[in-house]
Amino acid sequence: MATHKECIHYVNGVCTLYNVPMNPEGPACPNFRPRQAVSAVPPPPAVPQMRWWPPLPGAGHRLRKRYRRRRG
């Protein structure tokens, strides 16, 4: 179970969120945030992804035209 001393808002015995002295061993409040937040999003790759070929000129226009013909 999380305690006040593990919260990012707890500094020198005081909850900086509520500005109230707290027992460091007491259970954490609903606004508990860990000191070292774990990121769910992985960091971006160090090397950008390379395109395998350059886009062909006019390809977008041809694809839109073909799509319109098929859809009516």
C-alpha positions as MATLAB code, in Angstrom:
seq = 'MATHKECIHYVNGVCTLYNVPMNPEGPACPNFRPRQAVSAVPPPPAVPQMRWWPPLPGAGHRLRKRYRRRRG';
ca = [
       0.000    0.000    0.000;
       1.282    3.452   -0.850;
       2.349    5.823    1.913;
       2.716    9.590    2.136;
       6.512    9.476    1.971;
       6.303    7.863   -1.498;
       4.129   10.693   -2.857;
       5.503   13.469   -5.054;
       3.494   16.036   -3.056;
       5.078   15.051    0.288;
       8.071   17.242    1.251;
       9.647   17.621    4.722;
       6.651   16.149    6.551;
       4.103   18.374    4.805;
       1.691   17.595    2.003;
       2.314   20.420   -0.466;
      -1.015   19.766   -2.163;
      -3.065   20.525    0.970;
      -0.328   22.317    2.975;
      -0.991   20.024    5.957;
       1.561   18.151    8.115;
       1.291   14.396    7.522;
       2.609   11.204    9.071;
       5.081    9.774    6.516;
       4.004    6.198    7.288;
       0.287    6.924    6.928;
      -1.749    5.683    3.963;
      -1.651    7.879    0.895;
      -4.574   10.082   -0.074;
      -6.614    9.723   -3.311;
      -4.376   12.327   -4.991;
      -1.306   10.113   -4.546;
       1.289   10.370   -7.302;
       4.506    8.341   -7.083;
       7.810   10.209   -7.051;
       9.052    8.413  -10.132;
       6.134    8.167  -12.496;
       6.156    5.146  -14.765;
       5.498    6.108  -18.348;
       3.116    3.875  -20.288;
       4.274    5.362  -23.580;
       7.600    4.034  -24.851;
      10.184    6.633  -25.867;
      10.468    7.417  -29.575;
      13.089    5.474  -31.523;
      16.541    7.032  -31.626;
      16.787    6.606  -35.398;
      13.912    7.984  -37.478;
      12.201    5.484  -39.720;
      13.396    5.616  -43.290;
      11.066    5.686  -46.264;
      11.800    2.868  -48.629;
      10.993    4.855  -51.753;
      10.113    8.432  -52.541;
       6.456    9.137  -53.318;
       5.660    9.116  -56.997;
       4.510   12.429  -58.459;
       0.786   12.435  -59.129;
       0.191    9.205  -57.207;
      -2.275   10.866  -54.848;
      -4.291   12.279  -57.724;
      -4.424    8.919  -59.507;
      -5.521    7.104  -56.366;
      -8.271    9.632  -55.651;
      -9.481    9.375  -59.241;
      -9.524    5.565  -59.091;
     -11.384    5.659  -55.764;
     -14.028    8.007  -57.184;
     -14.539    5.788  -60.233;
     -15.095    2.714  -58.081;
     -17.428    4.477  -55.661;
     -19.509    6.113  -58.337;
];
